[in-house]
Amino acid sequence: MNLKDVSHRLFAYITPHKAGIALGILCFFASAAIEPLVPALLKQLLDKGFRTADIAFPVWLVPVAVIGLFATRGLLAFTGTYLFNWSTSQAVLALRTDLIRSVMRADASLYTQLSPGVAATRVINDPHHATSSLAGALTTILRDGTTLLALLGYLFYLNWKLTLISLVTMPLLGYVVRTVQKRVLSVGSRSYESQIKLVGIVDDITRAWRVVRTFDAGEFEHQRFTEEAKRLRRMTLKSVAAGATMTPLTQVVASAGVALILTLALIDANRGGTSVGEFVAFITAMLMTISPMRHLTDVTQPIIGGLIGARACFDLMDTPPEPDTGTRELEAGQCRGDIRFDRVTVVYPGSEHKALNQLELEIPAGKTIALVGPSGSGKTTIVNAMLGFVAPTEGRITLDGIDITEIRKASLRRQFAVVSQDIVLFDGPLADNVAYAAPKDMARIEACLKAANLWDFVQSQPEGVNMMIGTNGSRLSGGQRQRLAIARALYKQARIWVFDEATSALDSESERIVQQSIEQWHGEKTLILIAHRLSTVRNADRIYVMSDGRVVEAGTHKELMERGGLYAGMVAAQAME
């Protein structure tokens, strides 16, 4: 996406707030209109103020007029800047909300490419940086551009010939600006990419700090960070150097024009063509154009930097959404919970291995089934396929006889409550984590915590259910985190519950209590248990033994033990351990 397209898309976010922008522009124009009054006042003072007979106004009005001009100009400039920033802050809010909506709707492949730290930077920092940089540049353009136009208009009024001569340097000035802009864009893009890589490294270090310390990899990670930080420093310096050349180059070109005009104006004054007041007013106005011209040449770098950040935002926003062809709606708890896999094959993108291979599987409504087998046998893929996170390459999956591709994914997932071995919790009160994304019912929260064997711990805390659990439950032990995740699943009251190694971090007593809580729903909920610890699946109505993406054995615990196959061997091996 080129920067022109980026600017058009970004402008679409600012358009709804054009009233504030328009008022800001009016303030800048009014402020600029006051600027030529300063040299005009000097002209009147020099031509008439120093000849007593010609004074047509009281002297005390002079300081009042000077202070009043500057105060009015400052107030108008402040109002214009405030209105501009109010409008752009609204655009930032809209851009951030659209970005987070795109991230939440994105296809699962995005989460394999984008680290949480980079995602946070793209959603939070980039919109603000992009709009604030462009708003600042636009404010400069309007404030100093209108001032420059007003001063040029006054210069044309005083002496249009000399003013026209001063414009001969404009083509050279344009060439310098265009050349520097190309360099700033090239270096700025590389600097942004390096910054994103550095964010990714910091995200890795903070997210996996236990692994880093366990492997004594502190020095390795420090070196990796330092190398990328040095690269970012080099790119930043190059970007600053490229932008910094703009001002001196344009000032040299502009000074040549000013020098020419000064010389010609002096010659004209010596010939008696202008009065002292006119000469001073012309030179003052000419010198006053240098400051806005310098500011205008400095806007190149923030504009390009802002557009680079905006391009990264739109690239993320354009991430393909998760495919959802379903049209049918199911209310929470509406389904019976009957699930069937009909010759389902799943191959993950970029892999030739079949995660599921012509799988035939039946999970009757209200029954408790268990999936067991070695790692990589396809157990977790079954859960991902049921929830619509991966699409079958062949075959179909039905829920109550309905192909799940016909059901809207949000509606499909509403029927499931999942407790994974990879526990994810949210920073905030414990009660909010139990009733996640649902209305809070304190009696129900208490019942779920009791069922998950966490109530005694909660009562021991001064804040009770309102205790803050920290980032991803950092204030809780591993077992407490897992029990909290189980309580959250119980609170959802879905028709189908999936427990993927849900009790793996619990001690034997806690595991027994949680198992009893799960078993009390036998016959009312469809329960799917995935476990390596086979003692937890003994009471399942049916146990499916997985291998290489297929079901190789099926039956009750007793039937499989009598068969003496793979399951019996796994039980014997665990008993020996």
ZAMARGU-4260 file (C-alpha; in steps of 0.2 Angstrom, whole numbers, plus 5000, padded with zeros to 4 digits):
<rodrens>
0) 5000/5000/5000 | 5008/5016/4995 | 5008/5032/5006 | 4995/5041/4995 | 4982/5027/4998
5) 4987/5027/5016 | 4983/5045/5018 | 4966/5043/5009 | 4961/5030/5022 | 4967/5039/5036
10) 4958/5055/5030 | 4942/5044/5031 | 4944/5043/5049 | 4945/5062/5051 | 4931/5066/5040
15) 4917/5063/5053 | 4925/5076/5064 | 4927/5089/5050 | 4917/5102/5060 | 4931/5103/5073
20) 4944/5103/5059 | 4935/5117/5050 | 4934/5128/5065 | 4952/5125/5068 | 4956/5131/5051
25) 4946/5147/5053 | 4956/5150/5069 | 4973/5148/5060 | 4967/5159/5046 | 4962/5173/5058
30) 4978/5171/5067 | 4988/5172/5051 | 4978/5188/5046 | 4984/5197/5061 | 5003/5193/5057
35) 5005/5207/5043 | 4997/5220/5055 | 5014/5219/5065 | 5025/5226/5051 | 5010/5237/5045
40) 5010/5245/5063 | 5029/5247/5062 | 5027/5256/5045 | 5014/5268/5053 | 5025/5272/5068
45) 5041/5275/5058 | 5032/5286/5045 | 5021/5296/5057 | 5025/5291/5074 | 5042/5300/5075
50) 5035/5316/5067 | 5026/5325/5081 | 5015/5335/5069 | 5009/5319/5060 | 5004/5309/5076
55) 4985/5305/5074 | 4984/5293/5089 | 4988/5294/5107 | 5005/5286/5111 | 4997/5275/5125
60) 4988/5266/5112 | 5004/5259/5105 | 5008/5246/5119 | 4989/5242/5120 | 4989/5238/5101
65) 5005/5228/5101 | 5000/5217/5116 | 4982/5215/5110 | 4988/5209/5093 | 5000/5196/5100
70) 4987/5191/5113 | 4973/5189/5100 | 4985/5179/5089 | 4990/5168/5103 | 4972/5164/5108
75) 4967/5160/5090 | 4982/5149/5088 | 4978/5140/5104 | 4960/5137/5100 | 4965/5131/5082
80) 4977/5118/5090 | 4965/5112/5103 | 4951/5109/5090 | 4963/5100/5079 | 4969/5089/5093
85) 4951/5086/5099 | 4946/5080/5081 | 4961/5069/5079 | 4959/5061/5096 | 4942/5055/5090
90) 4950/5048/5075 | 4963/5039/5086 | 4948/5031/5096 | 4939/5025/5080 | 4955/5018/5073
95) 4960/5009/5089 | 4942/5001/5090 | 4943/4996/5072 | 4960/4988/5074 | 4955/4978/5090
100) 4939/4972/5081 | 4950/4966/5066 | 4962/4957/5078 | 4948/4948/5087 | 4940/4943/5070
105) 4956/4939/5061 | 4960/4921/5055 | 4970/4910/5067 | 4985/4912/5056 | 4988/4929/5062
110) 4991/4923/5080 | 5005/4912/5074 | 5014/4927/5066 | 5010/4942/5078 | 5017/4942/5095
115) 5006/4950/5109 | 5018/4964/5112 | 5019/4969/5093 | 5000/4968/5093 | 4998/4980/5107
120) 5010/4992/5099 | 5000/4991/5083 | 4983/4994/5091 | 4988/5006/5105 | 5004/5016/5100
125) 5003/5016/5081 | 4986/5025/5079 | 4991/5039/5091 | 5008/5041/5083 | 5001/5042/5066
130) 4987/5054/5069 | 4997/5065/5082 | 5012/5066/5069 | 5000/5070/5055 | 4990/5082/5066
135) 5005/5091/5072 | 5012/5093/5054 | 4995/5099/5048 | 4994/5111/5062 | 5011/5118/5057
140) 5006/5118/5039 | 4990/5128/5043 | 4997/5139/5056 | 5013/5143/5047 | 5007/5141/5030
145) 4993/5153/5032 | 5005/5165/5041 | 5017/5164/5026 | 5003/5167/5013 | 4997/5182/5023
150) 5015/5189/5024 | 5017/5186/5005 | 5001/5195/5002 | 5007/5210/5012 | 5024/5209/5003
155) 5015/5209/4986 | 5005/5224/4992 | 5021/5234/4997 | 5031/5229/4982 | 5025/5216/4970
160) 5041/5216/4959 | 5053/5213/4973 | 5041/5199/4979 | 5040/5190/4963 | 5059/5190/4962
165) 5060/5182/4978 | 5050/5167/4971 | 5064/5162/4959 | 5071/5151/4972 | 5055/5141/4974
170) 5059/5127/4960 | 5076/5124/4969 | 5067/5123/4986 | 5055/5110/4979 | 5068/5099/4972
175) 5078/5099/4989 | 5062/5095/4998 | 5057/5081/4986 | 5075/5073/4987 | 5076/5073/5006
180) 5058/5066/5007 | 5063/5050/4997 | 5078/5047/5009 | 5067/5050/5025 | 5054/5038/5018
185) 5067/5024/5015 | 5076/5025/5031 | 5060/5028/5041 | 5052/5012/5035 | 5068/5002/5040
190) 5068/5011/5057 | 5050/5006/5060 | 5053/4988/5056 | 5068/4987/5068 | 5057/4995/5082
195) 5044/4982/5079 | 5057/4968/5080 | 5063/4975/5097 | 5046/4975/5104 | 5045/4957/5099
200) 5061/4953/5108 | 5055/4962/5124 | 5038/4953/5123 | 5048/4936/5122 | 5058/4940/5137
205) 5044/4946/5148 | 5032/4932/5143 | 5045/4918/5145 | 5055/4925/5159 | 5054/4908/5168
210) 5061/4899/5153 | 5075/4912/5150 | 5081/4910/5168 | 5079/4891/5168 | 5090/4890/5153
215) 5102/4903/5160 | 5099/4912/5144 | 5099/4930/5151 | 5116/4934/5143 | 5109/4927/5126
220) 5093/4937/5127 | 5103/4953/5132 | 5114/4951/5117 | 5099/4948/5105 | 5091/4964/5112
225) 5107/4974/5111 | 5110/4970/5093 | 5093/4975/5088 | 5093/4990/5099 | 5110/4995/5090
230) 5102/4992/5073 | 5087/5003/5078 | 5099/5017/5084 | 5108/5017/5068 | 5091/5018/5058
235) 5085/5031/5070 | 5100/5042/5068 | 5100/5040/5049 | 5081/5045/5049 | 5085/5060/5060
240) 5100/5065/5049 | 5090/5064/5033 | 5076/5074/5041 | 5089/5087/5049 | 5097/5091/5032
245) 5080/5098/5026 | 5081/5114/5037 | 5099/5119/5033 | 5097/5116/5014 | 5081/5125/5013
250) 5087/5139/5023 | 5102/5141/5012 | 5091/5142/4997 | 5079/5154/5006 | 5093/5165/5012
255) 5099/5167/4994 | 5082/5174/4989 | 5082/5185/5005 | 5099/5192/5001 | 5094/5196/4984
260) 5078/5205/4989 | 5088/5214/5003 | 5100/5221/4990 | 5087/5226/4978 | 5077/5234/4991
265) 5092/5244/4998 | 5096/5250/4980 | 5077/5255/4978 | 5077/5264/4994 | 5093/5274/4990
270) 5085/5280/4974 | 5071/5287/4984 | 5058/5274/4978 | 5052/5269/4995 | 5051/5278/5012
275) 5060/5272/5028 | 5044/5265/5035 | 5040/5255/5019 | 5058/5249/5018 | 5057/5243/5036
280) 5040/5235/5034 | 5045/5226/5018 | 5061/5219/5026 | 5052/5215/5043 | 5039/5205/5033
285) 5052/5197/5023 | 5062/5191/5038 | 5046/5186/5046 | 5043/5173/5032 | 5059/5164/5037
290) 5052/5156/5053 | 5036/5149/5045 | 5046/5143/5030 | 5058/5134/5041 | 5044/5126/5051
295) 5036/5120/5035 | 5051/5112/5029 | 5052/5102/5046 | 5035/5094/5043 | 5042/5081/5031
300) 5049/5069/5043 | 5033/5068/5055 | 5022/5067/5040 | 5031/5052/5033 | 5034/5044/5050
305) 5015/5046/5053 | 5010/5038/5036 | 5022/5023/5040 | 5014/5020/5056 | 4996/5022/5048
310) 5001/5009/5035 | 5006/4997/5048 | 4989/4999/5056 | 4980/4997/5040 | 4990/4981/5035
315) 4984/4974/5052 | 4967/4980/5049 | 4967/4971/5032 | 4971/4954/5039 | 4959/4942/5032
320) 4945/4938/5044 | 4941/4921/5050 | 4930/4912/5037 | 4912/4911/5043 | 4900/4904/5030
325) 4887/4899/5043 | 4869/4907/5044 | 4861/4897/5057 | 4859/4903/5075 | 4859/4893/5091
330) 4855/4901/5108 | 4866/4896/5122 | 4861/4879/5129 | 4849/4876/5114 | 4858/4861/5107
335) 4857/4843/5114 | 4875/4840/5112 | 4876/4826/5099 | 4892/4827/5089 | 4898/4816/5075
340) 4914/4816/5064 | 4911/4808/5047 | 4927/4803/5039 | 4936/4819/5044 | 4953/4823/5038
345) 4963/4839/5044 | 4979/4845/5037 | 4986/4861/5045 | 4993/4874/5032 | 5011/4871/5028
350) 5011/4853/5034 | 5009/4837/5024 | 5005/4827/5040 | 4987/4823/5042 | 4982/4828/5060
355) 4966/4819/5058 | 4965/4805/5045 | 4947/4799/5039 | 4941/4800/5058 | 4925/4792/5062
360) 4919/4797/5079 | 4902/4798/5088 | 4899/4808/5104 | 4881/4805/5110 | 4872/4819/5119
365) 4872/4818/5138 | 4886/4805/5138 | 4904/4806/5145 | 4917/4801/5132 | 4936/4801/5134
370) 4950/4804/5121 | 4966/4796/5126 | 4982/4792/5116 | 5000/4798/5114 | 5005/4816/5110
375) 5002/4821/5092 | 4988/4808/5090 | 4975/4821/5086 | 4966/4824/5102 | 4967/4843/5103
380) 4964/4844/5084 | 4947/4836/5087 | 4943/4850/5100 | 4949/4863/5087 | 4939/4856/5073
385) 4923/4855/5084 | 4925/4873/5089 | 4928/4878/5070 | 4946/4884/5073 | 4952/4872/5060
390) 4942/4867/5044 | 4941/4849/5039 | 4950/4845/5022 | 4938/4831/5020 | 4923/4825/5028
395) 4911/4834/5039 | 4907/4837/5058 | 4889/4838/5064 | 4881/4845/5079 | 4863/4838/5082
400) 4864/4833/5064 | 4868/4850/5058 | 4884/4852/5048 | 4894/4865/5059 | 4899/4875/5044
405) 4880/4880/5043 | 4881/4887/5060 | 4888/4904/5064 | 4904/4902/5073 | 4900/4913/5087
410) 4884/4903/5089 | 4893/4886/5088 | 4906/4891/5101 | 4892/4897/5113 | 4887/4879/5115
415) 4905/4874/5122 | 4914/4877/5138 | 4932/4873/5137 | 4946/4870/5150 | 4962/4868/5142
420) 4979/4863/5149 | 4986/4880/5143 | 4977/4891/5156 | 4973/4909/5151 | 4966/4921/5164
425) 4963/4940/5164 | 4970/4953/5175 | 4957/4959/5187 | 4946/4952/5201 | 4943/4934/5203
430) 4924/4935/5202 | 4926/4944/5185 | 4936/4929/5179 | 4923/4917/5184 | 4909/4926/5176
435) 4919/4931/5161 | 4909/4941/5148 | 4893/4936/5157 | 4882/4945/5170 | 4888/4942/5188
440) 4878/4932/5199 | 4887/4931/5216 | 4877/4915/5222 | 4882/4906/5205 | 4900/4912/5207
445) 4901/4904/5224 | 4893/4888/5218 | 4906/4886/5204 | 4920/4890/5215 | 4914/4877/5228
450) 4912/4864/5214 | 4930/4868/5208 | 4937/4866/5226 | 4943/4884/5226 | 4930/4892/5239
455) 4941/4889/5254 | 4955/4898/5247 | 4944/4913/5242 | 4937/4914/5259 | 4955/4915/5266
460) 4958/4931/5256 | 4954/4948/5264 | 4946/4954/5247 | 4937/4937/5245 | 4930/4935/5227
465) 4936/4953/5223 | 4954/4949/5225 | 4965/4954/5211 | 4973/4939/5203 | 4987/4948/5193
470) 4993/4946/5175 | 4987/4929/5169 | 4984/4924/5187 | 5001/4927/5193 | 4996/4928/5211
475) 4989/4911/5211 | 4997/4894/5211 | 4997/4882/5196 | 4983/4872/5204 | 4973/4887/5209
480) 4974/4894/5191 | 4967/4878/5184 | 4953/4877/5197 | 4948/4895/5193 | 4948/4890/5174
485) 4936/4875/5179 | 4925/4887/5189 | 4924/4899/5174 | 4919/4884/5163 | 4906/4878/5175
490) 4898/4896/5176 | 4896/4896/5157 | 4882/4883/5158 | 4885/4877/5141 | 4878/4860/5134
495) 4895/4853/5130 | 4910/4853/5141 | 4928/4850/5136 | 4941/4846/5149 | 4958/4846/5140
500) 4970/4840/5153 | 4960/4850/5165 | 4966/4842/5181 | 4984/4839/5176 | 4990/4852/5189
505) 4980/4847/5203 | 4984/4836/5218 | 4975/4819/5220 | 4963/4826/5233 | 4958/4841/5223
510) 4957/4830/5207 | 4945/4819/5216 | 4934/4833/5221 | 4934/4841/5204 | 4930/4824/5196
515) 4915/4822/5208 | 4909/4839/5203 | 4911/4835/5184 | 4902/4818/5186 | 4887/4826/5194
520) 4882/4832/5177 | 4883/4815/5170 | 4868/4812/5159 | 4864/4831/5158 | 4879/4838/5149
525) 4890/4831/5135 | 4907/4829/5143 | 4923/4827/5133 | 4938/4822/5143 | 4956/4823/5136
530) 4968/4815/5148 | 4985/4807/5149 | 4982/4802/5167 | 4971/4788/5163 | 4964/4786/5181
535) 4953/4801/5177 | 4944/4793/5163 | 4939/4776/5170 | 4921/4781/5173 | 4918/4788/5155
540) 4904/4780/5145 | 4916/4777/5131 | 4934/4779/5129 | 4942/4782/5112 | 4960/4778/5110
545) 4969/4789/5096 | 4984/4786/5086 | 4990/4795/5070 | 4974/4804/5068 | 4962/4789/5069
550) 4952/4780/5083 | 4961/4763/5085 | 4951/4757/5100 | 4934/4761/5108 | 4925/4755/5123
555) 4923/4756/5141 | 4937/4755/5153 | 4933/4737/5157 | 4931/4732/5139 | 4947/4740/5134
560) 4956/4732/5148 | 4949/4715/5144 | 4954/4717/5126 | 4973/4719/5131 | 4977/4732/5117
565) 4985/4749/5117 | 4974/4756/5131 | 4978/4741/5142 | 4996/4744/5139 | 4995/4762/5143
570) 4986/4759/5159 | 4999/4746/5164 | 5014/4758/5160 | 5006/4771/5171 | 5003/4759/5185
575) 5022/4754/5184 | 5027/4773/5185
</rodrens>
